[in-house]
Amino acid sequence: MGSKDGGDCTAAESTLHSAQPAETVEQRDRPDENGYVAEEMGVVPIAGTPLPAELTARLTALEAGLTEMARQLASESARALARERVIDRQHAEIERLRGIERAGQLRPVVTDLCRLRNGLIRQAGTVPAEMTGPQVAALLESFAATVEEMLERCGITVLPQEAGAAFAPSRQQVASVVEINDPERDGTVAEVVQDGYAEIAGGQVVVPARVKVHRYVTKEKMDG
């Protein structure tokens, strides 16, 4: 009897399952109202299915933001290029004006140098064969005086130097040392070897003078 009951239950379940309609593949893959298809691991959109309105709006806003950023970068690059061109033109103009200024400042010196050269050539053609040493020295000193006037027009003066004055390191250079047995003259100028030059306005040394300087030594060392 038990076997008969079991057989009846099995037959009833089989009849029940056969009575229910089978779910087709098309029904399982049919998207819901949002365009998604249910799967075992979740839901995935079907290709070609329209995106939700909220996601579409976000993507549109992101695209607009990227487009605006690209436009701003292009505009800034164009402005930077324009600024570089303006700077290059200004630099070229400044250099041109500096050249004109230098030429204007040097014009008096150039004029004096032209005159000096003409004077030297003229004197060279008129120097007598029997010209003595003192006469040559006087001629050279006259040309030195001409150059000194040129320097003064450029704001440069000759530093005053005299033997016996104290050595000034800021305005003089030691050309050589002269040993003496006199402590009172130690550190004084023995001889001016070469004149020095300084600015007339500020007094800044342009070329220091070269001098011989006294140095005190004992009589025994001098004798030795």
Secondary structure, 3 states (H helix, E strand, C coil): CHHHHHHHHHHHHHHHHHHCCCCCHHHHCCCCCCCEEEECCEEEECCCCCCCHHHHHHHHHHHHHHHHHHHHHHHHHHHHHHHHHHHHHHHHHHHHHHHHHHHHHHHHHHHHHHHHHHHHHHHHHHCCCCCCHHHHHHHHHHHHHHHHHHHHHCCEEECCCCCCCECCCCCEEEEEEEEECCHHHCCEEEEEEECCEEECCCCCEEECEEEEEEEECCHHHHHC
